[in-house]
Amino acid sequence: MTTILASEKSPTEFCPSCGKYKTLVEVIGFCVDCVKHRFPNNAVCFSCGKIEPRGQFRSLCNSCQKEKWNQENADKIEDYIRCGLTYSDAVAKVLFDNRPLCIVCGQKIKRGRKGRSQICKANKQCRTEARYYQYLRYQKGKSREDAIEVILERVSKKQAA
């Protein structure tokens, strides 16, 4: 019986654990659901099938995450290398370029992540708006988009005054 990685788009195989036809994890030979059931506190990489003791919240192992990041940012890294930077300097520059911008002050957010970080806490106004954002989200129950819209309106009023 040949096993298939969970990430490949190919015909399903018979899982010997649950008896269903699903894609199998190469390392174990069971489907992802059965692997997660047998190893409840471990993460299963959907790309290579590696099992890591980091909890089930991650879908890729560290090496697959690095490989994915390198594939996504290969063109930017190449551009910096063409300009004369070393590979490690080019990676550091791309990491800096990928930082999100604060919606209040417009500066790059330290340790910020795309899609998650919206407001930095570098100065007093940013901290005030970050606290108000938290209030809107968790006390008033507003969605992310609505809360950001309110924050942007507050910031534009303060700048206009």
C-alpha positions in Angstrom: 0.0 0.0 0.0 1.4 3.4 -1.0 0.8 6.3 1.3 0.2 9.9 0.3 1.1 13.2 1.9 -1.9 15.0 3.3 -1.2 18.1 1.1 -1.1 16.4 -2.3 -4.2 16.5 -4.5 -4.4 12.8 -5.5 -6.7 9.9 -5.0 -7.5 8.9 -1.5 -6.3 5.7 0.2 -7.9 3.4 2.7 -7.0 4.5 6.3 -6.3 1.3 8.4 -7.3 3.1 11.6 -10.8 4.5 10.8 -11.6 2.5 7.7 -12.5 5.6 5.5 -11.0 6.6 2.2 -8.9 9.7 2.9 -5.5 11.1 2.1 -2.9 9.6 4.4 0.0 11.1 6.3 3.2 9.5 4.9 5.0 9.2 8.2 2.3 7.3 10.1 0.1 5.8 7.3 -3.2 7.0 8.8 -5.4 10.0 7.8 -4.9 13.3 9.5 -7.9 12.9 11.7 -6.7 9.6 13.1 -3.1 11.0 13.6 -4.5 13.9 15.6 -6.7 11.5 17.6 -3.7 9.2 18.4 -1.4 12.2 19.2 -3.7 14.8 20.7 -1.0 17.2 21.9 1.1 17.1 18.7 1.0 19.1 15.5 0.9 17.3 12.1 2.5 19.1 9.2 0.2 19.0 6.2 3.1 19.4 3.8 5.6 16.8 4.9 3.6 14.8 7.5 6.1 15.4 10.3 4.7 15.2 13.8 5.9 17.8 16.3 5.1 18.3 20.0 3.9 21.9 19.6 0.1 21.5 19.9 -2.5 21.0 17.1 -2.9 24.7 16.2 -0.2 24.7 13.5 -0.6 23.2 10.1 3.1 23.4 9.0 6.3 22.4 10.7 9.1 24.9 11.1 11.1 23.8 8.1 8.0 23.9 5.8 7.1 27.3 7.2 10.6 28.6 6.3 10.4 27.0 2.9 7.0 28.6 2.2 8.3 32.0 3.3 11.3 31.7 1.1 9.1 30.7 -1.9 6.8 33.7 -1.3 9.6 36.2 -0.9 12.1 34.8 -3.4 11.7 37.6 -5.9 12.3 40.3 -3.3 15.3 38.5 -1.9 16.8 38.2 -5.4 16.2 41.9 -6.1 18.2 42.8 -3.0 21.0 40.3 -3.8 21.2 41.9 -7.3 21.7 45.3 -5.6 24.8 43.9 -3.8 23.5 42.7 -0.5 24.4 39.3 1.0 21.7 36.6 1.3 21.3 37.2 5.1 21.2 40.9 4.7 18.6 40.5 1.9 16.4 38.3 4.1 16.7 40.8 7.0 15.7 43.7 4.6 12.7 41.7 3.3 11.6 40.9 6.9 11.7 44.6 7.6 9.8 45.5 4.4 7.1 42.9 5.3 6.3 44.6 8.6 2.8 46.1 8.6 2.2 49.9 9.0 0.4 51.4 12.1 -2.9 52.9 11.1 -2.5 55.7 13.6 1.1 57.0 13.1 2.1 55.2 9.9 5.3 53.7 11.3 6.3 50.1 10.8 5.2 47.9 13.7 8.0 46.1 15.5 7.4 42.4 15.6 4.2 43.0 13.7 2.5 40.3 11.5 0.7 40.9 8.3 -3.1 40.7 8.8 -2.9 40.7 12.6 -1.1 43.8 13.7 -2.9 47.1 13.1 -1.7 49.6 15.8 1.7 49.9 17.3 2.3 51.0 20.9 5.3 53.3 20.2 3.8 56.6 21.3 0.9 57.8 23.5 -1.6 58.4 20.8 -1.1 54.8 19.4 -1.4 53.3 22.9 -4.7 55.2 23.4 -6.1 54.1 20.1 -5.0 50.5 20.8 -6.8 50.5 24.1 -9.9 52.0 22.4 -9.7 49.3 19.7 -9.6 46.6 22.4 -12.6 48.2 24.1 -14.5 48.3 20.8 -13.7 44.7 20.0 -14.2 43.0 23.3 -16.6 45.2 25.3 -18.8 46.5 22.5 -18.5 43.3 20.3 -17.6 45.1 17.1 -16.0 43.3 14.2 -12.3 44.1 13.3 -13.3 46.1 10.2 -15.9 48.2 12.2 -13.4 48.9 15.0 -10.7 49.9 12.6 -13.1 52.2 10.8 -14.0 53.9 14.1 -10.3 54.3 15.0 -9.5 55.8 11.5 -12.3 58.3 11.9 -11.0 59.3 15.4 -7.5 59.7 14.1 -8.6 61.8 11.1 -10.7 64.1 13.4 -7.7 64.6 15.7 -5.4 65.3 12.8 -7.9 67.8 11.3 -8.2 69.7 14.6 
